[in-house]
Amino acid sequence: MNITLAPERTLSELDHVRLSALARRSAGAHALLEAVLEAATTLPPREVPPDVVTMHSRICLADASDGARSEITLVYPQEADPAAGRVSVLSPVGAALIGQQVGAVARWSTPGGQDHAAEILSLSFQPEASGDYTS
């Protein structure tokens, strides 16, 4: 599998610790998430810029193929509910989004091999920007 990361990924130190533990516990954790964890810049939660996708962020996306807009919340696997827009960080799209900045284009492949891309338009919520440094 060929993994291409966006030029910059930033994770809060807390997200990095939690996601690293999750990757160790999850047999077959998504290879992209593992690559992100290895290459990401980590910052104390209070220093994470407000335009970076962190855990529990609500992300407004525009599909690169047709411009369709959607909003999802990036969550841990046990909180996932795709029908409610709660997407696991272990999913291909979740791993593609974590640590990206508004304006970036996230790219991922589905388990069936289809390539997808979406531009991150905005974050309607980011825990760190709202003063929550422990979510």
N, C-alpha and C positions, 0 to 999 in steps of 0.2 A: 504494500500500500504506500502510495506517495503522499506525504503530509506536507502541505504548504501552510505556514503560519503567516498571519498578518505581520507587518514589520514591527509593530509594538503591541505588547499585551501588558497590562498592569493589573495586579491582584493585590487586594489588601492582605496583610500578613495573616489575618484571621481566616480569610477565605482560602489562602494557600495551605495553611495547616489543616483545615477541615477537608479540603478537596484532596489533599495528599493522603490523608487517612482513609477517605472514601475510596480512592483509587486502589489503595493497598487491600481494602476489604472486598472490593468488587472484582470477582473473577471476570476477566475479559473487559475491564474498564476500557472505555473508548480510547483508542490510540491518540486521537487528536487532543483529548484532555490531558493525557500524560505528557504529550509534547508541550502543551501550553504550560503546564506546571514546571517543566524543566527549564523553559526559556523565559518565563515571565519575569518582569521587574516586580518586586514586592515593596509595598509601602505600608507604614502604619495606617490604620483605618482613617484617622483624622486627616491624613495627607492625600488620600485618594481623590483625584479630581472629580467634580460632580458629573462629568460627561463620560465616565467609565462604567461599563456594565459590571456590576458586582452581584453577588447572590442576593436574591429577593428584589432585584431591580425590575421595574415594569418598562418594557422596551417597545417603542413604536417602530415598526419595520415597514419597508416597501419592497415587495418582491421584485427582483431584478428583471424577471421575464415579462411581467405584465403590469407592474406598478401597484398591484393590489396591496392595500395597507392592512396591517394587523397589529394587535398589541398582545404581548405575552409577558408572563412573569417567570423569571428564571429561579428554579427551586431545586432543593435536594430531592433525590428519587422518591422518598417516602411521602413527599408533599405533592408529587406530580398528579395532575388531572388535566390532560390535554384538552378535553371538552370545555374546561373552564379557562383555558389559556395558560395553565400552569405547567411549564415545560421543564423536564429534568435536565440538570447540567450533564448527566451521563448520556443524554440523547445526542445525536450528531449536531442538531441545531444548537442545543444548549452549550456543548463544548465549543462550537464555532463562535458563540457570542461572548462567553465569559472573558473579561479583560479587554474587550474591544472598546473603542471610543465612538461617540456619536460622529457620524459621517463616514465611518468605515463600512466596507462591504464584507459581510460575513459569508463564507462559502463552506458548504458541506455536501456530503453524499449520503443518500438514504441507504439503509441496509440492502435495498434492491439495486443499488448502483446508480440511481439518478442523481445528477448534480443539481444543486440549488444554490442560489445566492440571494441575499437581501441586504439592502442598505439600512443601517441603523439611523433612523430619522431623529429620534429624541428619546430621552428617558423621562417618563412621567412620574417616576419615583425611583430614588436610589437611597437605601438606608443611611449610608454615610452622609449624604448631603442633607438629610433630615435630622442629623444628630444621633442616629442609632449606630453605634460602633460595635455592637455585639451580635447582630443578626446573622 
